[in-house]
Amino acid sequence: QVQLVESGGGLVQVGGSLRLSCAASGRTFNNYAMGWFRQAPGKEREFVAAIDPNGSSPYYATSVKGRFTTSRDNVKNMAYLQMNRVEPEDTAVYYCARRLGLGSKPRDFGSWGPGTQVTVSS
């Protein structure tokens, strides 16, 4: 059983940076691709980024490509989301999850963490 906990959220100004962390418990962390999602008030949860079990081939939603970077440390059982040049539209609760299926929809992921709030002020 894998449990995930996000941290690093907070208030950041437009154009600033923030680094989110996802701590995983359990011994199977490096068996799964990891994903990041976000959910703004009144909106559906949406895919942000994901990374393969060995840390290769990260891929991103169009809305964050070139601004966000995801990485992982399989020794520390950690995943990260570096957010640069943030925009007001990035305001949301951010979640990490492990990939169980083949797609990039929320239904393809599980073991969701409780989330961390990111608020971008203009």
Z-matrix of the N, CA and C atoms (Angstrom, degrees):
N
C 1 1.457
C 2 1.525 1 109.26
N 3 1.312 2 115.86 1 127.98
C 4 1.454 3 121.42 2 179.43
C 5 1.520 4 109.07 3 -106.37
N 6 1.302 5 115.94 4 132.08
C 7 1.460 6 121.30 5 173.82
C 8 1.513 7 109.08 6 -117.23
N 9 1.320 8 115.87 7 138.33
C 10 1.458 9 121.81 8 -175.66
C 11 1.521 10 110.08 9 -121.34
N 12 1.327 11 116.13 10 140.39
C 13 1.459 12 121.11 11 177.19
C 14 1.519 13 108.79 12 -136.49
N 15 1.321 14 115.97 13 123.40
C 16 1.458 15 121.32 14 178.62
C 17 1.533 16 110.63 15 -89.40
N 18 1.323 17 115.14 16 154.32
C 19 1.458 18 121.47 17 174.18
C 20 1.517 19 108.77 18 -154.75
N 21 1.334 20 115.34 19 169.02
C 22 1.453 21 120.18 20 175.68
C 23 1.510 22 115.10 21 102.16
N 24 1.327 23 117.19 22 -3.50
C 25 1.449 24 119.35 23 178.10
C 26 1.520 25 111.83 24 -70.21
N 27 1.316 26 115.02 25 171.09
C 28 1.452 27 119.63 26 179.00
C 29 1.513 28 111.14 27 162.36
N 30 1.321 29 114.21 28 -162.73
C 31 1.462 30 121.96 29 -179.75
C 32 1.530 31 108.90 30 -98.94
N 33 1.303 32 116.18 31 130.27
C 34 1.466 33 121.14 32 -178.89
C 35 1.532 34 108.58 33 -140.27
N 36 1.306 35 115.71 34 146.83
C 37 1.462 36 119.79 35 179.70
C 38 1.517 37 111.23 36 -82.35
N 39 1.302 38 115.31 37 156.04
C 40 1.465 39 120.50 38 176.52
C 41 1.526 40 109.31 39 -54.22
N 42 1.319 41 114.63 40 134.07
C 43 1.457 42 120.10 41 -179.31
C 44 1.510 43 114.39 42 88.22
N 45 1.323 44 116.99 43 -7.84
C 46 1.453 45 121.09 44 -178.78
C 47 1.509 46 112.69 45 -85.25
N 48 1.333 47 114.63 46 -171.53
C 49 1.470 48 121.37 47 -176.68
C 50 1.517 49 110.62 48 -130.63
N 51 1.321 50 114.12 49 155.54
C 52 1.456 51 121.49 50 178.40
C 53 1.522 52 107.00 51 -153.02
N 54 1.318 53 116.37 52 144.52
C 55 1.454 54 120.28 53 177.33
C 56 1.517 55 109.65 54 -119.53
N 57 1.304 56 116.23 55 119.09
C 58 1.452 57 121.72 56 176.75
C 59 1.523 58 109.69 57 -94.99
N 60 1.321 59 114.91 58 144.99
C 61 1.455 60 121.28 59 177.69
C 62 1.516 61 109.78 60 -121.33
N 63 1.310 62 115.32 61 151.49
C 64 1.456 63 122.30 62 177.03
C 65 1.521 64 107.25 63 -132.51
N 66 1.321 65 116.37 64 112.66
C 67 1.461 66 121.83 65 179.95
C 68 1.517 67 109.61 66 -96.12
N 69 1.323 68 116.27 67 130.27
C 70 1.455 69 121.66 68 -177.98
C 71 1.517 70 110.53 69 -113.71
N 72 1.315 71 115.80 70 136.58
C 73 1.456 72 120.77 71 172.49
C 74 1.521 73 108.27 72 -99.10
N 75 1.308 74 117.29 73 161.50
C 76 1.455 75 119.80 74 179.03
C 77 1.514 76 111.79 75 100.58
N 78 1.323 77 115.33 76 164.50
C 79 1.449 78 120.28 77 -173.19
C 80 1.521 79 113.70 78 -102.09
N 81 1.340 80 117.21 79 8.15
C 82 1.458 81 119.00 80 -175.86
C 83 1.515 82 112.52 81 -113.90
N 84 1.331 83 116.91 82 19.19
C 85 1.459 84 120.91 83 -175.53
C 86 1.521 85 111.37 84 -55.11
N 87 1.319 86 117.63 85 -43.38
C 88 1.464 87 119.20 86 -174.58
C 89 1.528 88 113.12 87 -80.41
N 90 1.325 89 117.81 88 8.03
C 91 1.456 90 121.13 89 173.96
C 92 1.515 91 113.00 90 -89.25
N 93 1.333 92 117.03 91 -10.83
C 94 1.457 93 120.29 92 -171.02
C 95 1.526 94 111.66 93 -124.61
N 96 1.342 95 114.34 94 144.17
C 97 1.458 96 119.01 95 164.94
C 98 1.524 97 107.70 96 -69.06
N 99 1.296 98 115.78 97 149.95
C 100 1.460 99 121.91 98 -179.60
C 101 1.519 100 109.82 99 -116.91
N 102 1.312 101 114.57 100 143.18
C 103 1.453 102 118.92 101 -179.26
C 104 1.515 103 111.90 102 -128.79
N 105 1.304 104 114.19 103 158.20
C 106 1.466 105 122.96 104 173.58
C 107 1.529 106 108.34 105 -120.72
N 108 1.322 107 114.17 106 135.82
C 109 1.461 108 121.51 107 176.55
C 110 1.517 109 108.09 108 -130.23
N 111 1.309 110 115.56 109 167.37
C 112 1.461 111 120.10 110 174.66
C 113 1.524 112 109.23 111 -145.01
N 114 1.320 113 113.45 112 154.97
C 115 1.454 114 119.86 113 179.15
C 116 1.514 115 109.45 114 -141.17
N 117 1.319 116 114.90 115 117.70
C 118 1.461 117 121.43 116 176.64
C 119 1.520 118 108.83 117 -91.39
N 120 1.331 119 117.67 118 157.66
C 121 1.470 120 120.18 119 179.89
C 122 1.523 121 111.87 120 -55.27
N 123 1.318 122 115.88 121 129.97
C 124 1.454 123 120.97 122 177.46
C 125 1.504 124 115.10 123 77.55
N 126 1.329 125 117.16 124 4.29
C 127 1.464 126 120.56 125 -178.93
C 128 1.523 127 110.61 126 -120.44
N 129 1.317 128 114.70 127 162.34
C 130 1.456 129 119.79 128 177.80
C 131 1.524 130 110.49 129 -76.58
N 132 1.306 131 114.94 130 157.15
C 133 1.454 132 120.39 131 175.84
C 134 1.530 133 108.05 132 -67.55
N 135 1.329 134 115.89 133 133.62
C 136 1.454 135 119.52 134 -176.51
C 137 1.520 136 111.83 135 -127.72
N 138 1.315 137 114.15 136 149.60
C 139 1.452 138 122.15 137 178.99
C 140 1.524 139 110.71 138 -68.21
N 141 1.347 140 115.77 139 139.26
C 142 1.459 141 121.73 140 176.89
C 143 1.525 142 111.17 141 -115.44
N 144 1.331 143 115.92 142 -53.46
C 145 1.463 144 119.66 143 -175.44
C 146 1.516 145 109.77 144 -162.40
N 147 1.320 146 115.88 145 160.28
C 148 1.458 147 120.85 146 176.08
C 149 1.520 148 109.17 147 -151.65
N 150 1.319 149 115.27 148 159.28
C 151 1.458 150 120.37 149 -178.70
C 152 1.517 151 109.13 150 -145.17
N 153 1.321 152 116.21 151 141.89
C 154 1.457 153 122.21 152 -177.00
C 155 1.537 154 111.75 153 -66.28
N 156 1.331 155 117.70 154 164.63
C 157 1.467 156 120.30 155 -178.55
C 158 1.533 157 113.73 156 -56.44
N 159 1.329 158 117.44 157 -34.41
C 160 1.457 159 118.99 158 -178.42
C 161 1.516 160 113.37 159 -93.06
N 162 1.301 161 117.47 160 9.33
C 163 1.459 162 121.47 161 177.07
C 164 1.512 163 115.50 162 85.36
N 165 1.297 164 116.86 163 7.07
C 166 1.461 165 119.98 164 -179.19
C 167 1.526 166 110.10 165 -97.96
N 168 1.295 167 115.05 166 168.75
C 169 1.471 168 123.37 167 172.07
C 170 1.519 169 114.74 168 51.46
N 171 1.323 170 118.76 169 52.76
C 172 1.461 171 118.31 170 173.21
C 173 1.528 172 110.09 171 -66.37
N 174 1.302 173 116.39 172 147.80
C 175 1.454 174 119.33 173 175.19
C 176 1.522 175 108.80 174 -140.47
N 177 1.341 176 114.30 175 158.01
C 178 1.451 177 120.91 176 -165.69
C 179 1.527 178 111.71 177 -137.40
N 180 1.314 179 113.63 178 155.07
C 181 1.457 180 119.61 179 168.86
C 182 1.521 181 108.38 180 -67.54
N 183 1.307 182 115.27 181 149.25
C 184 1.465 183 120.18 182 -178.66
C 185 1.521 184 111.54 183 -56.70
N 186 1.317 185 116.55 184 -35.33
C 187 1.463 186 121.33 185 -174.51
C 188 1.522 187 112.96 186 -68.01
N 189 1.327 188 118.01 187 -19.42
C 190 1.472 189 120.23 188 -177.14
C 191 1.521 190 112.63 189 -118.97
N 192 1.317 191 117.29 190 -6.86
C 193 1.456 192 120.76 191 -177.30
C 194 1.520 193 110.45 192 -59.62
N 195 1.330 194 115.42 193 132.06
C 196 1.457 195 120.54 194 -178.05
C 197 1.514 196 113.46 195 90.24
N 198 1.337 197 117.46 196 -12.71
C 199 1.473 198 121.24 197 179.35
C 200 1.519 199 111.43 198 -115.53
N 201 1.314 200 117.14 199 -36.05
C 202 1.468 201 122.07 200 -177.60
C 203 1.522 202 109.59 201 -107.15
N 204 1.327 203 114.79 202 148.74
C 205 1.463 204 121.08 203 176.32
C 206 1.520 205 109.09 204 -135.62
N 207 1.325 206 116.01 205 130.63
C 208 1.455 207 119.42 206 176.09
C 209 1.526 208 109.96 207 -107.86
N 210 1.311 209 115.37 208 146.29
C 211 1.458 210 121.09 209 178.94
C 212 1.521 211 108.42 210 -150.13
N 213 1.322 212 116.15 211 174.98
C 214 1.462 213 119.89 212 178.71
C 215 1.519 214 109.80 213 -151.63
N 216 1.308 215 114.79 214 156.47
C 217 1.463 216 122.55 215 175.88
C 218 1.517 217 106.53 216 -128.17
N 219 1.326 218 116.60 217 102.06
C 220 1.467 219 120.48 218 -175.10
C 221 1.528 220 112.64 219 -73.22
N 222 1.314 221 117.41 220 -16.43
C 223 1.467 222 119.63 221 175.73
C 224 1.528 223 109.45 222 -75.45
N 225 1.317 224 115.97 223 -40.00
C 226 1.463 225 121.15 224 -179.33
C 227 1.528 226 113.10 225 -90.61
N 228 1.329 227 117.50 226 -3.27
C 229 1.473 228 121.12 227 -176.00
C 230 1.529 229 111.30 228 56.84
N 231 1.323 230 115.14 229 48.45
C 232 1.457 231 120.64 230 -176.84
C 233 1.523 232 110.31 231 -129.12
N 234 1.317 233 115.05 232 145.45
C 235 1.464 234 121.55 233 168.68
C 236 1.524 235 107.74 234 -123.79
N 237 1.332 236 115.43 235 154.52
C 238 1.456 237 119.85 236 -174.07
C 239 1.530 238 110.41 237 -136.62
N 240 1.320 239 113.41 238 152.65
C 241 1.456 240 120.09 239 171.92
C 242 1.524 241 107.29 240 -133.22
N 243 1.316 242 116.33 241 107.63
C 244 1.452 243 121.78 242 176.60
C 245 1.521 244 108.05 243 -88.49
N 246 1.321 245 115.29 244 121.55
C 247 1.458 246 121.44 245 -177.25
C 248 1.522 247 108.45 246 -111.11
N 249 1.308 248 116.77 247 116.81
C 250 1.460 249 122.26 248 178.77
C 251 1.524 250 110.11 249 -117.89
N 252 1.325 251 115.65 250 156.42
C 253 1.479 252 121.90 251 177.60
C 254 1.525 253 110.16 252 48.83
N 255 1.323 254 115.29 253 50.74
C 256 1.461 255 119.67 254 -176.30
C 257 1.519 256 111.04 255 -66.33
N 258 1.329 257 113.51 256 152.96
C 259 1.456 258 122.10 257 -178.20
C 260 1.521 259 108.97 258 -124.81
N 261 1.321 260 118.10 259 159.55
C 262 1.484 261 119.58 260 179.18
C 263 1.532 262 112.16 261 -54.53
N 264 1.326 263 117.07 262 -31.75
C 265 1.463 264 120.94 263 -179.53
C 266 1.522 265 112.91 264 -69.04
N 267 1.322 266 117.25 265 -10.10
C 268 1.462 267 120.99 266 177.61
C 269 1.528 268 111.98 267 -83.09
N 270 1.313 269 117.48 268 -6.43
C 271 1.459 270 121.12 269 178.23
C 272 1.521 271 110.02 270 -62.99
N 273 1.332 272 116.02 271 123.22
C 274 1.463 273 121.20 272 -177.04
C 275 1.521 274 108.85 273 -179.04
N 276 1.316 275 115.34 274 170.81
C 277 1.464 276 120.70 275 165.70
C 278 1.527 277 106.57 276 -87.65
N 279 1.317 278 115.86 277 129.90
C 280 1.460 279 121.40 278 -177.89
C 281 1.519 280 109.87 279 -105.33
N 282 1.321 281 114.91 280 135.33
C 283 1.454 282 122.34 281 -177.60
C 284 1.526 283 111.10 282 -124.04
N 285 1.314 284 116.52 283 145.86
C 286 1.455 285 119.84 284 167.16
C 287 1.528 286 108.02 285 -109.39
N 288 1.309 287 114.76 286 155.19
C 289 1.459 288 120.69 287 -178.14
C 290 1.518 289 108.47 288 -158.28
N 291 1.301 290 116.88 289 159.45
C 292 1.455 291 120.20 290 176.62
C 293 1.519 292 108.88 291 -99.77
N 294 1.321 293 114.10 292 146.09
C 295 1.448 294 119.79 293 -174.44
C 296 1.533 295 110.64 294 -82.64
N 297 1.310 296 115.65 295 127.44
C 298 1.461 297 121.46 296 179.32
C 299 1.524 298 112.57 297 -111.36
N 300 1.338 299 116.29 298 -25.03
C 301 1.455 300 120.82 299 -177.51
C 302 1.510 301 111.45 300 -113.53
N 303 1.323 302 114.91 301 -158.11
C 304 1.458 303 120.19 302 -175.18
C 305 1.521 304 113.44 303 -105.65
N 306 1.305 305 118.23 304 -13.16
C 307 1.450 306 120.88 305 -175.30
C 308 1.517 307 112.96 306 -101.53
N 309 1.306 308 114.82 307 -165.84
C 310 1.459 309 121.70 308 179.71
C 311 1.515 310 112.05 309 -121.33
N 312 1.309 311 116.48 310 24.26
C 313 1.445 312 121.16 311 175.74
C 314 1.524 313 108.89 312 -90.12
N 315 1.325 314 117.09 313 158.51
C 316 1.469 315 118.71 314 177.41
C 317 1.527 316 112.82 315 -55.14
N 318 1.332 317 118.10 316 -32.61
C 319 1.469 318 120.72 317 -179.14
C 320 1.524 319 112.27 318 -67.32
N 321 1.328 320 117.25 319 -15.82
C 322 1.464 321 121.51 320 179.42
C 323 1.522 322 112.58 321 -88.13
N 324 1.336 323 116.56 322 1.26
C 325 1.450 324 121.73 323 -177.38
C 326 1.523 325 110.03 324 -126.13
N 327 1.331 326 115.76 325 158.28
C 328 1.456 327 120.60 326 178.99
C 329 1.505 328 111.58 327 -148.65
N 330 1.318 329 115.00 328 -174.19
C 331 1.470 330 123.02 329 -178.73
C 332 1.521 331 110.94 330 56.23
N 333 1.299 332 116.86 331 44.33
C 334 1.459 333 122.17 332 -175.51
C 335 1.525 334 111.37 333 -62.15
N 336 1.341 335 114.77 334 139.30
C 337 1.446 336 119.75 335 171.04
C 338 1.519 337 110.20 336 -79.08
N 339 1.326 338 117.99 337 174.37
C 340 1.472 339 121.75 338 -178.82
C 341 1.522 340 113.14 339 -74.70
N 342 1.333 341 117.42 340 -15.89
C 343 1.450 342 120.59 341 178.59
C 344 1.513 343 113.09 342 95.55
N 345 1.325 344 115.02 343 159.23
C 346 1.461 345 121.93 344 175.36
C 347 1.524 346 108.00 345 -138.02
N 348 1.326 347 115.28 346 135.27
C 349 1.467 348 120.67 347 -174.36
C 350 1.530 349 110.28 348 -81.95
N 351 1.323 350 114.97 349 132.21
C 352 1.462 351 121.89 350 171.82
C 353 1.519 352 107.67 351 -119.79
N 354 1.318 353 115.51 352 124.96
C 355 1.464 354 120.81 353 179.00
C 356 1.522 355 108.89 354 -123.43
N 357 1.315 356 115.73 355 123.61
C 358 1.463 357 121.49 356 -179.84
C 359 1.519 358 108.23 357 -104.55
N 360 1.314 359 115.60 358 120.93
C 361 1.464 360 120.38 359 -178.58
C 362 1.525 361 110.10 360 -99.86
N 363 1.312 362 114.75 361 143.06
C 364 1.474 363 119.54 362 -178.63
C 365 1.511 364 111.32 363 -103.87
